[in-house]
Amino acid sequence: MDIRTVCLGLLTFGEATGYEIKKLFEDGCFAGVFDASFGSIYPALTRLAEEGFVHGRAEAQEGRPDKKVYSITERGRAYFIQELSRGVAPDHVRSEFLIAMIFAHLLPGGIADAYVDERIAECRKAIDFLNETAQSPHTRIPNMQFTIGLGLATTRAAIAYMEANRHLIDDTTPARLGAATA
């Protein structure tokens, strides 16, 4: 799914500026689900407006330039539903953490273990965020509860796996590998 389709999806919730859409990717319901930068959001919104999928209007601000507020059109809503109905591609995972774990045997002692500690802490923060998000009025609909629940389940499973199997990383330190091959 491309950034244009995701922007249309976000606009099904109501009006938003490009900045507000960016915040949804960083701190809102799309945090951890889809990455987007201002450099991709604004061109997507411009193109969607040119194609008649969204409507943009200028809103005056005191002491600042006008901000552009976008809303989805009926044509945009129909296009979004059509795109969702086509199916979804497999998720693409990009993880610097997993790369570090693959090459943990090359790291000096303790570094890989510290990375595991950091990842567990990040997962715990994500669980707190998801629990907080689940209490928001706009996420109390069943499909959002499903999505949040899946996020909680996978994050808890990741913590459990890392805690139960961190010894596998300890076994890959250079000193241990040298002893195993001698």
Buried (B, 14 or more C-beta within 10 A) or exposed (E): BEBBBBBBBBBEEEBBBBEBBBBBBEEBBBBEEEEBEEEBBBEBBBBBBEEEBBBBEEEEEEEEEEBBBBBBBEEBBEBBEEBEEEEEEEEEEEEEEEEBBEEBBEBEEEEBBEBBEEBBEBBEEBBEBBEEBBEEEEBEEEEBEEBBEEBBEEBBEBBEEBEEEBEEBBEBBEEEEEEEEE
